[in-house]
Every structure is written in structure tokens, then in C-alpha cells.
Amino acid sequence: MKDNALYYKYWGKAQTNAESGPAYHLLPYHCLDVAAVGSVLLEKNPALFDRFAKLCGIETQVLKPVLIFFLVLHDLGKFSESFQNIIPELLEKLQGIKSSQKQAYSKRAFGHDSIGYLIWKSCVFKQVSEHYQVDSIDDWHDLLIWFMEASNGHHGLPVKQGRENVSDFYNENDKQAVAEFTRECFELFSINELFNATNLDISYDKLYKQLPQASWLLTGFYVLCDWIGSGKKFKYYDYDHKIKLNDYWKDVAVKNAEEAILEAGILPCQTNNELDPLTQLLNLPTLAELTPLQNLVKTLEIQPTPQLFIIEDETGAGKTEASLILLNRLMANKLAEGFYLALPTMATADGIYPRVQKTYDKLYKNGEKPSLVLSHSSAKLSDKFTDTILFFDKAISAQKYSDDAQSRCQAWLADNRKKSLLAQVGVGTIDQAFLAVLKVKYQSLRLIGLMGKVLVIDEAHAYDAYMGKELEVLLEVHAALGGSAIVMSATLPLNIREKLANAYLKGLGRKVCKLDEQNAYPLLTHIAADYKKEIPCPNNPKKSRKSVNYQFVHEENQVNELIRISLEQGKCLCWIRNSVNDARNSYQQWKHYQNVDLFHARFVLADRLIVQEKILGLFDKNSTEEKRKGRLLIATQVVEQSLDLDFDVMITDLAPIDLMLQRAGRLHRHVRDQYGNVKQIGEDERSEAVLTIFCPEYTENPSADWFSATFPNAKRVYKNHARLWAGMKQLIEMENYLLPKNIRPLIEAVYSDQCEIPKGLEATDAKAYGDASAERSNAGFNTIDFERGYTLDGQVWADDLDMPTRLGEETLTLTLAKWEHEQLKPFGKLDKQAWQKSEIRLLAKNVFKLVPYTEAQQQAFEKIKAQLPSQGKWINLLPMSWNDEKQLWQGLVLNDKQQETPIFYSSNLGLIYAYEIEQVQQDEQLETEEAL
């Protein structure tokens, strides 16, 4: 090891505006920094290391130097003159080259990751095979290539494999530097034992199958090491202060890596023993009892291998608490070290997060400090979450906490959604988990974040065909990587339950199974390798005493009369409309009544959070007579999932049968006295629980416009009008008008292939079937091919935004601003996140782009740039002036036909398109999903 070795003439990291200290960090040192992170992680996280060894099919003592050897080679592409010439001043300073003659560097076209892979294939593999005197060179090439693909995939995408030549990027000194550096790595991280201990005559076929699958996790590991190894803990050492590589490794790199990993907060915490759910685990009221479902999961036999639980029970039956009992048991049996709770929307994630805050710490031993992260696109706008973030370089006493002092999250995990799944515990949207199996950038980092965790999927019935296929792939991959999963739903058709079970079995390498139980409800399905059990569960006695009846009304004035009578009786009630426009119109009819609220998804975040918190306070489990009495909520689908709301009266527009059952779950959800105060014991004292369904008149021979004539604004929200009709038919024909007793037969009858569709609605049913098939095919194309391995060969990859977690029409995020006195002001209160909380997501066809600013507006925009995210570079900020005639804020935009059109906003009504104020003329203007 020489001080004048060529590899000292290359920079690896640089600061273009360094105020103090060296402006660059030598490349060999950076490579050792990253390798040190990997070495320390494997030492400090033996469970992770063991999983790597099992997936690769290589013993741990043989595997570790292999992982570190390829990690230290992750940036060989930076030894190229093309890369070094990114900063010509450093190229001249370090190597004396004033003008590069090599191909201009392009990160997008052929980055240093692909350049490094190119020199591995061209030169370095030969050097390795000759140094270790390898036999069966072609076979070893086919095997080791997976470690190099993973190592050079550390920038989040598989390497490109074109027809480029090494000489396009490297000069002769560069090649020599690579050879010298590789030779030093032979001494530091010898992989000789790999070749000595492996008999390819016996092991080749097994390794050839397993290494491609293991490459998904190896890539995530290398990405993680590169991210940490490029952090602030690794100070720059310049050319004038060279340290020998072995000394740098021992005295600098490893010590910095230990500190950086500790600061990141990604090491596993010691899990607790099995706890008594009532007295030690769950945050339940005094005198509370476990539900039958919770008692079942407390006592059922836990398998010693990865396993899947599918829990089906009515809303309000305590499924979330049942999942916590299972989590405690799985973690206590060393089958997991944490969990990620995935929900269908940000609102549902926000609603569950405080419940998890109160319990998650109990899953770990006293003294452990697991991080709890809230993971979705607006998580940083949640004060409940941001108040828990811990900054490593601040004194604990100087930091702000949430009300629950047990809740915390290390800042390193909270600063980027791509890292959030690395936290020991996470609550967020299902989208963050789907991104672990979509062919998008940094997919592998999310995947390694899920490793060792129980994947908990709530509200599984809420997913369409595209998301359903994503969920199947996610379960397959999670099983293949040794993970357990819990899927929860109020209602799942048998064919969906079977698809999920078989996807998991496929990941375990087992044959598909056929589920037998078609009638039982509630039901727990338990799947593991060579194990299948379907366990019927009794209904919750408290719920079964208060079954839900239902009735149909066909005129809107009948609904309004029911509302009037209920309010006069002091009841609280909710009307769930299928479209924002219908909800707003109903609200306008009742806005004269002071105790009425409107809740839908088309508010800026600041207003939506205010309404959501208000509604939870008025109608949650602990709400009192004083809060509830005579209150009316008019809402859309945003209230039907995972929000713990309880109404005396529930009205719903006709919707898919499974969603109406969800809505029924918000009716008499908790046991209360006659005044609406919650009771700990005894029966509910309120009058009969009746779900009122507003719908068209039933007919055996409906016309094609049977549904759309009554609900013109909602006809594209639920497109399969045939199954809406079938749901209504089944409810009418049901002998006993009681829920949840009839949930299972209702679901199977409506969604089975044997369901008879009337001629007038055949077209809508056929189109829905075709659309669903296309969506599943699209999802299959967009998700990873686990067996193929982490490679660009035969696969198309994209950025996050180009490979969606959900299908739907293109959207645009606007930042709304009040234009007053020639100033731009955010909606909502002025705080550090005021502009982010003024954002709203809309259909791009209705808001294609903004009208150019006036000169005064442009000047005002320049003044507030510093307050905006990314200094306003990616912001679509819409100035809105007060329209006194309409009593609304009004802005001007261009639609997809390049026509100027106004849009309106009110903190009470939300955002209104111009066509919604007038009569709807074109179907394509209608929104297709309330998720917007």
C-alpha cells in the first residue's frame, strides 16, 4: 500500500461551496466509509445478516466478506475520467488533466453506477478470477454478477447494460487505479473462502436460483449503506492528508460508521415477551373485556415460520386491537422485530396513528427506544407526528414532545419517505408499501425497510383491481423474504381471500390452496407453509344485541324530512353522499342549521385537518351528549374507513354493498345511553339502529340509466351500476333485515360469477369486468418480477411519479393563495408550514395549467419565494381574489382544452369547479373517485 498509489488521485465526494475544510473527499476513503457502514450493520443486526445468508444460500462466515467486498467496489465508475471531469478544477488539481477527451458524463444516459458495472465486466472480474485462481469461470461470472448488480444499483435503479466501451470513459491511468484499488481490497476483504467453501457441482443450481431473488434485498442494503456512508458523520480528508487504507478503515471509517448508524436509529430493538392484552398491552377502559376476535388471536397456535392472518369482522369489532395482540405474540416469538400498519388513505392513517402511539412501546423491552413514523405524503404537516421527531445533536430536554412522551421518531428516519419504512414501527398509507414492489427508483430501500416486520394491511376491501394485484405481489414478495402479514377487512369475497392466501403461499414456495369456508362470519384464515386453518369466530356479544336494520327511500325530500325529525329529537346523524357536488348541494340546503358540518376530500389541507379534528371530537367513541346532540354531518366516502365515528342515524346514497356495510359500521358503533353518552357495561339504550339507503326505485328490468338518472354527479364514481343494482336486490330479498348477520351471503351473492345481471345493465357490468382485467394486467407489468432478480434486463423502470400506486386520472397539485392588497397569503393560520397546508390535489383535465401572473402578482410571488417549499421552484401557486357576489374566492386557470375557466374556493365548501355551479354538461368533467 503506497502513499503515491494512483487511487489517491480521485475524488469521491465534493462540496462546491465549502466554507471551511477540504472541498472534496477522496474516492477510496468514501468507498471504505460505505463499506464500514455495511460491516457495522451486519455486526449489530445479526437477524438481518442471518436473513441475507438464508436468502443467498451462503453461510454467514463466508458471506460477510463477500458483501463488504462488493460494497467497497460500489463506486468504481467514479474512477473514470468522465466522472472526474464533472469538476474540471479537481481533475486538473488531482491528475493534472486540463481538458478531458473522454465521453461527457451523463447521469441519466449512463451514470457512474453503469460505468462501474461496465469495468467490472470488462476488467475487474478477470482480475478477481485470476487473483483467486478460480475454476469454472463462466459459472462464477453468472453468480457474482448479482452482487455487482446490487452494489452498483445503489442509486435506486438497476444499472444500464449498453454497448459502451470502457475506453469511452476510462483512460489507462484510470484502469490502473481501479486495478490497484481492487488489489488492496483483496487484502482488506478477502473473499477466498467463498471459492474454497463452494462446490459448484453441488451448489450452482441452488445459487443460480437464489441469488437473483436475494439481489432485491442486497440492493436495498447497499443503498442504505451508501446513504449513511455519505452523511455528515464522514468528514472529508483531502489529498494533502493521505491515510493508508487499512489505517483509515480501522481508525476512521469503522468508528464513524458506528456513530452514524446509532444516529440513524435503524438498529432493531429488543422485543417484549407475550403480554396480557387487558392488563399490560391494550389501552382499554376499566372493566373492558376482550371481544371474541381478540380472545381468539390471544389463544390460537402461532406457527414457528412466516404466516398470514386474514381477519374478517364487522367494523368496530376491535380488529386493530386484535392485530396488536398478534403483533405482540409474533414479535415475542422472534418472528418479527417491528411492523408497518398500512391504510388506504392519509386520513385513515392519521386517525390510527394516535392509537398506535399509545401502545407500540409496550411491544419492546423497557429501556428500548423504537421509532414510530407516520408515512405518507403529508406526514410532515401533522403536528402529532412532527412533535415526536428527535434530533440526535440536540439535548433531550431542549426538544419538543407530543402529549404522549413514549412516542418518538429519529430525525434521520423522518426526513424522507423513502427511509420511513426503516423505522421499527410505521403507520402510513398502503402506497408506501406498494412502492417496495413497484419498478420505481429506490424500491429496494423500501423493501429492506419491510424486512423483519409484520405487514399489517387494514381495510383490504377498499382496493380496486389494480391495487388488489399490487397487494398480491406485495404479499408474495414479503413471504419470500420471511415476513409475516395480517390482512384485515370487514368484508372480503371468497375469491379475493383465496387470491391473497395463494399469493402468500407462492412466496413461501408452496402450492396454491383452496379455501373451504364460504359462510362463516366473522372468520380468521390462518396460512403458513403446509398449514391452513379457517376459524369461525362468534360475533361480539355487544354488537350482536344491536343489529342494524335498513330501509330504502327514493326521494330527496324524504331524506330531508328524516333529517329534520332526527335533529328535533336531539340525535346526531350523518348523510354520506357519493360525490363532492352532491354533498355540497345537500350542505347548502342545511347550512341555515347551525350544527351542520361538511366533510370531503376537496379542501386545502389546513381546512381539511380542522374539519377532521372537529368531526373526531364530535362523533368519536368518547363524545358526549353535549357534543353530539342535534348535530348533522354531510360527508363523502372519507368517513367510511378507519375513522372511529359513531352516529345515532346514518343515511347513505346507494353504493357498492361492501361499502354500505362499512357505512353501517358507523351506526351505533359504541354502546351508549339514551342521551348518547358512552357506557362501559350494559346494552345500548338508543332506539333501533336503521341504515337509510337513498336510491332509485327497484325494478326487475332496469334501464341503462337506472342509477345515473338519480345520481348524475356520481355515475362515474361507482361505474358498475349492475352490481349496485344487485346489492339492492339482495337487500330487498333478504328475509331478515339485519346486519352483520347477513354480511357473508350478501357479499358472495353480489360479487360471485353466478350473480344474474339484468339486460339493461349488462353493458356496464361487461365494461367493468374488462376494465378490472386491464387494471390487473397493468399492475402485473408495473410490479417487480421477484424471480428474475434486480436487473434492467427485460424490465422497465421509472421514477415514483411515473409508476403509480393507484390508477386514476392525472392530477395536479395546486397551492391556493389569497390575493389581497397586492399580497399573496396562504389559507389557514400563518405558521411554518402554512404554504404546504394550502395545497390541494385536483384533476388535471379541469386544471391543466395556470393563467400567467399579472406583473403585481409576479412581484408578490418573488417576495414569498423563500417561504415556499423548494423556494417555489415546483409550486403551482394560484392567486385567488374575493368574489363578493358569489361569496367565494375565485382564481383563473386553463382547462385541458386551453380554455380559461374560473375555479372557486371556500373554507366551508371546499373547492368548486365552474361547471359544478352550472348544470353538468359533459360526463368527462365528472370526478371518478372521491380519493381526490
Summary of the structure (lengths in Angstrom):
residues: 932
radius of gyration: 29.9
end to end distance: 60.9
largest distance: 90.8
contacts: 3148
relative contact order: 0.08
helix: 45%
strand: 15%
